């Protein structure tokens, strides 16, 4: 009888790897926690769909028992998420690129500097656009960059350095007639400003000139009617388009 009890006691302690099950469950829950934190950081329909897909994948891994999951499954799951700050997203489209640009500028610029320099950040089918406030970077009727505005442009340059995407710089003005002989029309003024930005990025930051296209739209693409001074100021802008889908780009 004593021998039987000893054997039973010994058998109860034979499994030394039961902790692996708890450890695998903890890692799975930790992964789910970071997915939730990411998905709720900025609410929009795209993020909610991304969150839903990630949760489904996570439950799939739990259903497999955690410990027998292929390491490639975890790597593929992580690859589906937006790349962390510091590297331009290798997967995804304009929306993911916009998220990266917004987080980068939020980190590198003060709220006051960003408010003064950046009019808007948004995406379309072609890529992500950073609209710069022209009055912050140029004097009225001038295409010469203000020295005090260059640090803000440097922050945008850092984003462009993080990838090798094609970049289209667009110059836009309001519909006010040009006063002066240097620029006969808004076409020349807008073109001079977009070219000045390209020249600075290539000369100072050593970015590949083959990536850039400079376009002048003059006053032909207003975002609001030119009916007030405030609206005219909104139409005077430099848009930096980072192309994520070359097949949809017009140029």
BALUM-420614 format. One record per residue: residue in one letter; x, y, z of N, C-alpha, C, CB in turn; residue number from 0. Coordinates in steps of 0.02 Angstrom, whole numbers, plus 50000, padded with zeros to 5 digits. Each point is the difference from the previous one (the first is absolute). Glycine has a CB too. Example, Ala and Ser with C-alpha at 12.3 -4.5 7.8 and 13.67 -1.06 7.14 Angstrom:
REM BALUM-420614
ATOM:type:n.east:n.north:n.up:ca.east:ca.north:ca.up:c.east:c.north:c.up:cb.east:cb.north:cb.up:seq
ATOM:A:50660:49716:50390:49955:50059:50000:50045:50060:50000:49905:49941:50062:0
ATOM:S:50077:50112:49902:50042:50059:50003:49961:50055:50037:50059:49968:49892:1
//
This chain:
REM BALUM-420614
ATOM:type:n.east:n.north:n.up:ca.east:ca.north:ca.up:c.east:c.north:c.up:cb.east:cb.north:cb.up:seq
ATOM:X:50042:49939:50000:49958:50061:50000:50043:50062:50000:49910:49939:50060:0
ATOM:X:50141:50062:49980:50044:50058:50002:50035:50011:49934:50017:49981:50122:1
ATOM:X:50001:49965:49847:50034:50005:49936:49955:50030:49946:50070:49902:50031:2
ATOM:X:49867:50078:49972:49952:50026:49951:49990:50074:50009:49943:49890:49998:3
ATOM:X:50052:50133:50064:49993:50072:50013:50060:50040:49976:49929:49972:50099:4
ATOM:X:50131:50000:49911:50060:50035:49979:50001:50006:49924:50061:49957:50100:5
ATOM:X:49920:49989:49866:49999:50002:49927:49950:50051:49974:50034:49881:49998:6
ATOM:X:49907:50122:50036:49949:50048:49979:50024:50071:50011:49911:49917:50027:7
ATOM:X:50123:50095:50029:50027:50067:50013:50053:50019:49949:49976:49984:50121:8
ATOM:X:50064:49967:49859:50052:50013:49951:49970:50016:49932:50078:49924:50063:9
ATOM:X:49868:50039:49919:49967:50011:49936:49970:50070:49995:49977:49878:49993:10
ATOM:X:49998:50147:50062:49968:50066:50000:50049:50056:49985:49918:49956:50082:11
ATOM:X:50146:50032:49926:50050:50052:49990:50042:49989:49938:50002:50016:50123:12
ATOM:X:49978:49936:49835:50041:49985:49942:49997:50054:49946:49982:49880:50024:13
ATOM:X:49959:50153:49967:49992:50051:49946:50030:50066:50022:49894:49943:49960:14
ATOM:X:50165:50073:50014:50035:50062:50019:49989:50056:49949:50085:49931:50058:15
ATOM:X:49875:50058:49891:49991:50050:49948:49929:50027:49995:50090:49944:49938:16
ATOM:X:49871:50046:50116:49932:50026:49999:49999:50077:49998:49962:49898:50063:17
ATOM:X:50092:50133:49960:50002:50073:50000:50000:50029:49930:50062:49995:50107:18
ATOM:X:49958:49964:49843:50001:50025:49931:49931:50018:49975:50100:49930:49980:19
ATOM:X:49849:50034:50044:49932:50014:49979:49979:50069:50025:49972:49878:50001:20
ATOM:X:50041:50136:50062:49983:50066:50028:50041:50054:49967:49971:49947:50109:21
ATOM:X:50092:50039:49878:50042:50049:49968:49975:50017:49930:50098:49958:50066:22
ATOM:X:49882:49991:49896:49974:50012:49933:49935:50040:50002:50053:49893:49962:23
ATOM:X:49904:50091:50087:49938:50039:50006:50015:50072:50018:49941:49897:50036:24
ATOM:X:50109:50115:50006:50018:50069:50019:50025:50038:49939:50029:49961:50116:25
ATOM:X:50014:50008:49844:50026:50034:49940:49943:50016:49952:50110:49940:50013:26
ATOM:X:49843:50014:49979:49943:50012:49955:49958:50059:50024:49999:49878:49972:27
ATOM:X:49988:50124:50094:49961:50055:50028:50037:50066:49994:49945:49919:50080:28
ATOM:X:50121:50079:49928:50040:50060:49994:49996:50027:49928:50078:49960:50092:29
ATOM:X:49925:49995:49860:49994:50020:49931:49931:50032:49987:50079:49907:49966:30
ATOM:X:49869:50062:50061:49932:50028:49992:49995:50068:50032:49954:49885:49999:31
ATOM:X:50080:50125:50059:49997:50065:50034:50029:50055:49956:50010:49941:50111:32
ATOM:X:50047:50046:49857:50031:50051:49958:49959:50013:49937:50112:49967:50044:33
ATOM:X:49855:49981:49931:49955:50010:49943:49944:50048:50019:50028:49885:49956:34
ATOM:X:49943:50104:50104:49946:50043:50023:50025:50072:50010:49946:49901:50056:35
ATOM:X:50113:50106:49974:50027:50067:50012:50011:50036:49935:50055:49960:50104:36
ATOM:X:49971:50005:49846:50012:50032:49935:49935:50019:49967:50105:49935:49987:37
ATOM:X:49846:50019:50014:49938:50011:49963:49960:50057:50030:49999:49881:49970:38
ATOM:X:50006:50130:50095:49961:50052:50033:50037:50066:50004:49943:49912:50065:39
ATOM:X:50119:50092:49910:50038:50062:50005:49972:50054:49954:50101:49933:50028:40
ATOM:X:49869:50047:49916:49970:50049:49954:49942:49966:49966:50111:50060:49981:41
ATOM:X:49829:49960:50035:49941:49964:49977:49980:50024:49930:49963:49985:50119:42
ATOM:X:50034:49969:49836:49968:50011:49935:49982:49932:49972:50065:50107:49980:43
ATOM:X:49898:49892:49965:49975:49937:49974:50056:49953:49980:49899:50060:49960:44
ATOM:X:50154:49968:50012:50055:49958:49979:50033:49965:50060:50018:50076:49903:45
ATOM:X:49993:49964:50151:50032:49971:50059:49955:49947:50032:50060:50108:50020:46
ATOM:X:49874:49904:49979:49954:49951:50030:50002:49934:49961:49927:50093:50041:47
ATOM:X:50077:49913:49892:50005:49939:49959:50066:49965:50013:49927:50052:49912:48
ATOM:X:50127:49986:50094:50066:49972:50015:50000:49965:50067:50054:50089:49931:49
ATOM:X:49912:49942:50118:49995:49971:50067:49962:49934:49997:50004:50115:50051:50
ATOM:X:49940:49885:49912:49959:49940:49994:50040:49942:49970:49898:50071:49989:51
ATOM:X:50138:49943:49957:50040:49948:49968:50055:49973:50046:49976:50054:49889:52
ATOM:X:50055:49991:50149:50053:49979:50045:49973:49956:50056:50063:50104:49974:53
ATOM:X:49878:49914:50052:49970:49960:50053:49981:49930:49974:49956:50105:50054:54
ATOM:X:50018:49893:49884:49983:49935:49971:50062:49956:49994:49905:50053:49938:55
ATOM:X:50149:49977:50040:50063:49963:49994:50024:49977:50068:50029:50065:49898:56
ATOM:X:49964:49978:50152:50022:49983:50067:49961:49940:50027:50031:50120:50019:57
ATOM:X:49902:49881:49972:49959:49944:50024:50017:49936:49962:49909:50081:50031:58
ATOM:X:50111:49927:49907:50020:49941:49961:50061:49968:50032:49953:50052:49895:59
ATOM:X:50095:49989:50127:50060:49973:50031:49984:49969:50067:50069:50086:49941:60
ATOM:X:49884:49945:50096:49980:49971:50065:49968:49932:49989:49984:50115:50049:61
ATOM:X:49974:49880:49898:49967:49938:49985:50049:49944:49984:49904:50065:49958:62
ATOM:X:50154:49953:50018:50051:49950:49984:50039:49979:50062:50009:50047:49885:63
ATOM:X:49975:49984:50172:50031:49979:50061:50060:50040:50021:49961:49891:49974:64
ATOM:X:50058:50158:49987:50055:50045:50019:50068:49969:49989:49924:50052:50083:65
ATOM:X:50089:49892:49949:50068:49972:50000:50018:49967:49934:49988:49982:50121:66
ATOM:X:49962:49998:49838:50018:49966:49938:49996:50046:49940:49959:49895:50049:67
ATOM:X:50036:50171:49962:49996:50048:49944:50066:50005:49964:49912:50064:50061:68
ATOM:X:50083:49941:49873:50059:50010:49959:50027:50071:50013:49957:49919:49912:69
ATOM:X:50108:50090:50102:50028:50067:50010:49986:50046:49942:50089:49949:50070:70
ATOM:X:49904:50024:49870:49985:50042:49942:49931:50032:50005:50074:49928:49931:71
ATOM:X:49879:50038:50104:49934:50028:50009:50003:50065:50039:49950:49885:49996:72
ATOM:X:50091:50115:50057:50007:50060:50041:50034:50056:49960:50006:49929:50103:73
ATOM:X:50045:50053:49858:50034:50051:49960:49953:50030:49948:50108:49940:50018:74
ATOM:X:49851:50018:49951:49953:50025:49950:49947:50044:50032:50020:49898:49932:75
ATOM:X:49961:50084:50130:49950:50041:50034:50028:50069:50016:49949:49897:50049:76
ATOM:X:50113:50105:49974:50031:50064:50015:50010:50042:49938:50056:49948:50098:77
ATOM:X:49958:50019:49846:50012:50037:49938:49937:50034:49975:50089:49919:49971:78
ATOM:X:49852:50056:50049:49938:50030:49978:49986:50065:50036:49957:49886:49974:79
ATOM:X:50075:50125:50082:49990:50062:50037:50042:50055:49969:49974:49935:50105:80
ATOM:X:50008:50127:49907:50038:50056:49975:50069:50000:50032:49895:50068:49981:81
ATOM:X:50156:49946:49980:50068:50001:50026:50007:50052:50054:50043:49960:49890:82
ATOM:X:49998:50028:50161:50007:50048:50055:50033:50065:49977:50007:49905:50079:83
ATOM:X:49985:50146:49963:50030:50065:49986:50075:49992:49991:49909:50059:50065:84
ATOM:X:50118:49971:49883:50071:49994:49986:50013:49969:49933:50021:49991:50122:85
ATOM:X:49929:49974:49849:50008:49971:49934:49935:50008:49962:50086:49918:50043:86
ATOM:X:49920:50101:49894:49941:50010:49958:49967:49932:49990:50052:50100:49941:87
ATOM:X:49880:49896:50063:49966:49936:49994:50015:49965:49934:49910:50044:50073:88
ATOM:X:50112:49893:49930:50016:49963:49940:49938:49968:49970:50114:49979:50045:89
ATOM:X:49835:50011:49997:49937:49973:49976:49945:50051:50010:50038:49883:50026:90
ATOM:X:49907:50107:49937:49945:50047:50006:50004:50053:49947:49995:49978:50121:91
ATOM:X:49957:50068:49881:49995:50052:49950:50002:50069:50028:49936:49922:49933:92
ATOM:X:50028:50125:50036:50002:50070:50021:49979:50011:50072:49977:50030:49884:93
ATOM:X:49974:49932:50140:49976:50010:50069:50055:49985:50051:49884:49972:49963:94
ATOM:X:50152:49973:50025:50054:49982:50045:50056:50051:49997:49971:49879:49986:95
ATOM:X:50043:50147:49953:50051:50051:49993:49980:50064:50036:50033:49950:49889:96
ATOM:X:49903:50068:50107:49977:50059:50035:50009:49993:50076:49917:50021:49908:97
ATOM:X:50067:49921:50117:50008:49987:50072:50073:50009:50021:49903:49921:49997:98
ATOM:X:50142:50053:49962:50072:50007:50015:50022:50073:49999:50019:49887:49951:99
ATOM:X:49960:50150:49998:50019:50070:49994:49973:50041:50059:50000:49989:49875:100
ATOM:X:49938:50000:50144:49971:50036:50055:50037:49987:50066:49889:49995:49942:101
ATOM:X:50126:49942:50071:50035:49982:50062:50071:50028:50000:49931:49896:50009:102
ATOM:X:50101:50103:49932:50068:50026:49996:50003:50075:50015:50026:49911:49915:103
ATOM:X:49928:50127:50054:50000:50072:50011:49977:50018:50070:49978:50016:49879:104
ATOM:X:49977:49945:50150:49979:50012:50069:50059:49991:50048:49884:49961:49971:105
ATOM:X:50160:49992:50012:50057:49987:50043:50056:50050:49991:49970:49880:49996:106
ATOM:X:50041:50143:49941:50058:50042:49985:49986:50075:50004:50039:49909:49928:107
ATOM:X:49897:50110:50072:49983:50072:50000:49957:50017:50060:50007:50002:49875:108
ATOM:X:50001:50058:50150:49955:50024:50053:49932:50013:49969:50097:50051:50066:109
ATOM:X:49852:49949:49976:49932:50012:49974:49994:50068:49968:49955:49925:50088:110
ATOM:X:50080:50125:49940:49997:50068:49971:50033:50002:49932:50001:50048:50116:111
ATOM:X:50058:49921:49877:50035:49999:49936:49960:49962:49947:50110:50007:50061:112
ATOM:X:49862:49938:49960:49961:49960:49953:49938:50039:49977:50041:49895:50054:113
ATOM:X:49926:50139:49992:49940:50038:49983:50017:50056:49950:49951:49974:50113:114
ATOM:X:50107:50057:49897:50020:50055:49956:50022:49976:49931:50033:50064:50101:115
ATOM:X:50001:49880:49896:50030:49978:49938:49957:49952:49959:50109:50015:50055:116
ATOM:X:49855:49941:49979:49963:49947:49966:49925:50017:50000:50087:49915:50034:117
ATOM:X:49888:50095:49907:49929:50016:49993:49956:49938:50006:50031:50097:49928:118
ATOM:X:49993:49848:50043:49960:49939:50001:50044:49940:49981:49896:50065:49970:119
ATOM:X:50083:49876:50054:50031:49937:49980:49943:49954:49982:50103:50016:50075:120
ATOM:X:49896:49960:49864:49945:49956:49979:50025:49955:49944:49914:50086:50033:121
ATOM:X:50045:49865:49949:50020:49954:49947:49946:49996:49947:50069:49935:50081:122
ATOM:X:49952:50046:49859:49954:49985:49946:50021:49933:49970:49979:50124:49976:123
ATOM:X:49996:49861:49965:50015:49935:49969:50073:49994:49981:49884:49996:49959:124
ATOM:X:50151:50060:50031:50069:49999:49976:50050:49993:50058:49965:50071:49903:125
ATOM:X:50023:49963:50152:50047:49999:50056:49979:50046:50055:50090:49972:49921:126
ATOM:X:49958:50046:50121:49986:50044:50057:50025:50070:49984:50009:49903:50081:127
ATOM:X:49952:50147:49938:50016:50070:49985:50012:50040:50063:49931:49992:49896:128
ATOM:X:50122:50048:50103:50014:50047:50054:49993:50070:49970:50080:49919:50061:129
ATOM:X:49868:50116:49960:49987:50068:49974:50034:50051:50046:49890:49963:49948:130
ATOM:X:50158:50073:50026:50036:50050:50039:49969:50069:49989:50106:49933:49991:131
ATOM:X:49890:50106:50061:49972:50067:49996:50050:50046:49966:49931:49980:50105:132
ATOM:X:50050:50046:49837:50047:50040:49960:50025:50062:50037:49943:49959:49898:133
ATOM:X:50013:50074:50140:50019:50062:50034:50054:49988:50053:49886:50044:49978:134
ATOM:X:50119:49895:50047:50052:49983:50049:50068:49993:49966:49915:49943:50071:135
ATOM:X:50085:50036:49867:50063:49985:49965:50021:50054:49951:49972:49881:50013:136
ATOM:X:49982:50162:49966:50016:50051:49949:49969:50067:50018:50007:49910:49913:137
ATOM:X:50028:50143:50068:49972:50067:50004:49947:50007:49944:50108:50047:50050:138
ATOM:X:49844:49998:49958:49950:50010:49948:50033:50018:49933:49918:50038:50087:139
ATOM:X:50062:49927:49860:50027:50013:49934:50071:49978:49989:49924:50094:49996:140
ATOM:X:50104:49866:50051:50069:49978:49995:50005:49924:49998:50037:50103:50061:141
ATOM:X:50015:49871:49907:50013:49929:49997:50064:49982:50037:49939:49994:49891:142
ATOM:X:50084:50051:50151:50061:49988:50040:49980:49974:50069:50063:50090:49937:143
ATOM:X:49964:49853:50081:49983:49970:50064:50023:50043:50059:50007:49887:49947:144
ATOM:X:49951:50120:50103:50018:50036:50060:50049:49958:50041:49889:50060:50001:145
ATOM:X:50163:49970:50024:50050:49964:50039:49969:49970:50063:50090:50075:49956:146
ATOM:X:49866:49963:50076:49970:49977:50063:49953:49940:49991:50010:50117:50042:147
ATOM:X:49969:49870:49896:49954:49945:49986:50037:49935:49982:49915:50083:49963:148
ATOM:X:50150:49922:50025:50038:49942:49978:50000:49942:50049:50071:50078:49936:149
ATOM:X:49932:49934:50131:49997:49942:50046:49938:49958:49991:50066:50066:50079:150
ATOM:X:49878:49965:49906:49938:49962:49988:50006:49958:49936:49933:50088:50059:151
ATOM:X:50097:49940:49890:50011:49963:49938:50049:49943:50010:49975:50104:49934:152
ATOM:X:50072:49906:50112:50048:49947:50016:49965:49939:50029:50088:50086:50020:153
ATOM:X:49860:49925:50020:49963:49944:50029:49964:49960:49946:49985:50066:50106:154
ATOM:X:49989:49968:49844:49970:49965:49944:50053:49962:49960:49910:50088:49993:155
ATOM:X:50149:49942:50000:50054:49967:49965:50020:49934:50034:50041:50112:49961:156
ATOM:X:49957:49888:50105:50016:49938:50037:49953:49944:49982:50045:50069:50094:157
ATOM:X:49891:49947:49895:49952:49950:49979:50016:49974:49931:49912:50055:50071:158
ATOM:X:50106:49990:49884:50017:49980:49932:50063:49957:49998:49947:50104:49958:159
ATOM:X:50098:49906:50090:50060:49960:50003:49986:49928:50022:50065:50104:50025:160
ATOM:X:49878:49885:50007:49985:49934:50027:49973:49952:49946:49976:50054:50109:161
ATOM:X:50018:49970:49830:49974:49957:49946:50030:50023:49934:49893:49979:50065:162
ATOM:X:50092:49983:49883:50025:50018:49933:49942:50013:49952:50103:49932:50020:163
ATOM:X:49840:50088:50006:49941:50013:49959:50009:50062:49957:49929:49945:50088:164
ATOM:X:50034:50056:49857:49999:50060:49957:49963:50056:50036:50004:49929:49896:165
ATOM:X:50018:50132:50094:49971:50058:50035:49981:50053:49949:50070:49976:50102:166
ATOM:X:49867:50047:49902:49976:50053:49956:49987:50062:50042:49948:49915:49920:167
ATOM:X:50085:50139:50064:49992:50063:50036:49954:50046:49958:50116:49989:50055:168
ATOM:X:49828:50030:49974:49951:50041:49964:49997:50070:50030:49933:49897:49974:169
ATOM:X:50070:50153:49982:49992:50069:50021:49930:50025:49985:50122:50020:49980:170
ATOM:X:49846:50011:50071:49932:50026:49993:49997:50072:50026:49952:49882:50012:171
ATOM:X:50008:50160:49956:49990:50068:50022:49925:50015:50004:50110:50036:49947:172
ATOM:X:49874:50024:50077:49930:50023:49995:49992:50035:49932:49989:50013:50128:173
ATOM:X:49954:50019:49862:49988:50030:49935:50015:50075:49997:49913:49915:49983:174
ATOM:X:50123:50110:50068:50019:50071:50000:50050:50014:49944:49979:50008:50125:175
ATOM:X:50012:50046:49838:50048:50017:49946:50070:50013:50029:49906:50048:49932:176
ATOM:X:50144:49933:50031:50069:50010:50020:50019:50073:49989:50029:49880:49973:177
ATOM:X:50003:50149:50078:50024:50069:49995:50076:49999:49996:49900:50044:50064:178
ATOM:X:50128:49972:49879:50073:49999:49992:50019:49966:49935:50015:50000:50124:179
ATOM:X:50045:50015:49853:50022:49974:49935:50037:49934:50005:50008:50116:49961:180
ATOM:X:50011:49864:50101:50039:49939:50007:49960:49938:49981:50065:50055:50091:181
ATOM:X:49871:49944:49928:49956:49944:49985:49939:50027:49962:50039:49935:50103:182
ATOM:X:49958:50054:49832:49945:50028:49959:49931:49976:50021:50081:50007:49907:183
ATOM:X:49915:49931:50122:49935:49973:50019:50009:49952:50059:49957:50012:49882:184
ATOM:X:49987:49964:50142:50002:49951:50055:50032:49934:49980:49898:50053:50047:185
ATOM:X:50101:49933:49888:50033:49939:49977:50075:50002:50017:49915:49990:49907:186
ATOM:X:50117:50065:50076:50072:50007:50014:50015:50001:50074:50013:50062:49893:187
ATOM:X:49945:49972:50145:50011:50004:50073:49994:49931:50032:49956:50118:50000:188
ATOM:X:49991:49846:49984:49990:49933:50028:50056:49953:49979:49876:50019:50000:189
ATOM:X:50145:49987:49936:50054:49958:49975:50066:50016:50033:49941:49991:49892:190
ATOM:X:50072:50073:50120:50062:50020:50034:50003:49974:50071:50003:50102:49928:191
ATOM:X:49940:49897:50106:49998:49977:50069:50009:49924:50004:49925:50095:50029:192
ATOM:X:50042:49868:49928:50008:49927:50002:50071:49981:49981:49879:49985:49971:193
ATOM:X:50151:50051:49981:50069:49986:49980:50049:50017:50056:49968:50021:49881:194
ATOM:X:50018:50033:50157:50043:50019:50055:50002:49945:50053:49974:50122:49978:195
ATOM:X:49968:49847:50035:49997:49945:50049:50040:49940:49975:49887:50040:50039:196
ATOM:X:50104:49943:49897:50038:49944:49972:50075:50014:50004:49904:49972:49923:197
ATOM:X:50116:50087:50057:50071:50018:50000:50030:49995:50070:49979:50076:49903:198
ATOM:X:49984:49946:50147:50025:49996:50069:50007:49927:50022:49945:50111:50026:199
ATOM:X:50006:49847:49959:50003:49930:50021:50057:49963:49966:49877:50003:50018:200
ATOM:X:50136:50014:49919:50053:49966:49963:50069:50027:50019:49920:49981:49906:201
ATOM:X:50086:50085:50099:50065:50030:50013:50022:49993:50073:49976:50081:49908:202
ATOM:X:49979:49932:50138:50019:49999:50070:49996:49930:50030:49958:50117:50009:203
ATOM:X:49991:49846:49975:49990:49934:50030:50025:49943:49955:49903:50046:50060:204
ATOM:X:50123:49970:49883:50032:49950:49956:49952:49945:49978:50108:50025:50057:205
ATOM:X:49829:49991:49936:49952:49952:49976:50007:49991:49924:49921:50030:50094:206
ATOM:X:50065:49911:49883:50009:49984:49929:49953:50042:49957:50034:49882:50030:207
ATOM:X:49993:50160:49926:49957:50044:49958:49954:49961:49954:50089:50085:50005:208
ATOM:X:49928:49853:49979:49958:49959:49956:49933:49983:50032:50104:49954:49948:209
ATOM:X:49891:50055:50118:49938:49984:50034:49948:50056:49993:50065:49931:50081:210
ATOM:X:49957:50129:49900:49957:50059:50006:49970:50024:49934:50070:50031:50097:211
ATOM:X:49869:49994:49910:49966:50035:49946:49973:50065:50029:49969:49891:49940:212
ATOM:X:50041:50164:50025:49974:50065:50022:49944:50022:49953:50113:50031:50048:213
ATOM:X:49830:49987:49982:49941:50018:49960:49972:50067:50024:49974:49878:49981:214
ATOM:X:50003:50162:49972:49966:50062:50016:49926:49994:49979:50108:50067:49986:215
ATOM:X:49848:49942:50063:49929:50002:49986:49972:50071:50002:49990:49885:50048:216
ATOM:X:50052:50163:49970:49976:50068:50005:49941:50005:50046:50042:50022:49885:217
ATOM:X:49904:50011:50091:49939:50006:50040:49945:49954:49974:50031:50118:50025:218
ATOM:X:49989:49829:49938:49950:49958:49966:49973:49943:50043:50058:50029:49896:219
ATOM:X:49971:49958:50162:49974:49947:50043:49989:50025:50071:50059:49915:49929:220
ATOM:X:49896:50133:50081:49986:50023:50068:49964:49946:50040:49994:50119:49959:221
ATOM:X:50019:49879:50106:49964:49952:50042:49938:50031:50030:50107:49943:50025:222
ATOM:X:49890:50123:49975:49941:50037:50023:49992:50060:49953:50014:49963:50122:223
ATOM:X:49927:50067:49876:49991:50060:49957:50045:50057:50022:49881:49965:49979:224
ATOM:X:50143:50074:49974:50042:50058:50016:49957:50060:50017:50090:49956:49924:225
ATOM:X:49867:50036:50126:49953:50054:50017:50017:50038:50063:49914:49933:49943:226
ATOM:X:50134:50043:50096:50021:50035:50061:50076:49995:50006:49890:49976:50057:227
ATOM:X:50138:50068:49984:50073:49997:50011:50021:49933:50031:50002:50125:50016:228
ATOM:X:49957:49849:50028:50015:49936:50031:50001:49944:49949:49949:50040:50107:229
ATOM:X:50002:49960:49849:49997:49949:49948:50057:50007:49950:49876:49996:50013:230
ATOM:X:50142:50065:49970:50057:50010:49955:50065:49974:50031:49942:50100:49952:231
ATOM:X:50065:49910:50113:50059:49974:50035:50003:49924:49997:49999:50101:50076:232
ATOM:X:49943:49867:49928:49997:49927:49996:50020:49975:49931:49911:50000:50087:233
ATOM:X:50071:50038:49862:50016:49980:49931:50073:50011:49983:49883:50028:49968:234
ATOM:X:50151:50017:50067:50072:50010:49989:50038:49947:50039:49984:50126:49983:235
ATOM:X:50039:49824:49982:50030:49943:50034:50050:49965:49954:49895:49986:50069:236
ATOM:X:50148:49974:49963:50045:49955:49965:49981:49929:50022:50095:50087:49993:237
ATOM:X:49886:49872:49960:49981:49931:50017:50056:49952:49981:49878:50028:49985:238
ATOM:X:50144:49934:50064:50052:49949:49989:49965:49932:49998:50091:50071:50058:239
ATOM:X:49908:49900:49884:49966:49936:49990:50052:49944:49998:49907:50056:49937:240
ATOM:X:50089:49899:50112:50042:49940:50001:49961:49945:49965:50059:50034:50108:241
ATOM:X:49963:49945:49834:49962:49953:49958:50010:49929:50026:50013:50076:49900:242
ATOM:X:49932:49892:50119:50003:49931:50023:49975:49952:49945:49983:50039:50118:243
ATOM:X:49982:49987:49832:49975:49959:49945:50014:50036:49934:49909:49950:50074:244
ATOM:X:50147:50033:49894:50020:50032:49938:49950:49989:49943:50117:49986:50035:245
ATOM:X:49846:49960:49968:49953:49984:49946:49943:50049:49998:50031:49880:50011:246
ATOM:X:49956:50156:50045:49945:50047:50003:50023:50073:49995:49938:49917:50068:247
ATOM:X:50127:50093:49928:50026:50068:49995:49991:50027:49930:50084:49975:50090:248
ATOM:X:49900:50089:49905:49987:50031:49935:50065:50013:49962:49897:50051:50046:249
ATOM:X:50158:49954:49990:50064:50016:49968:50050:49944:50015:49978:50125:50009:250
//
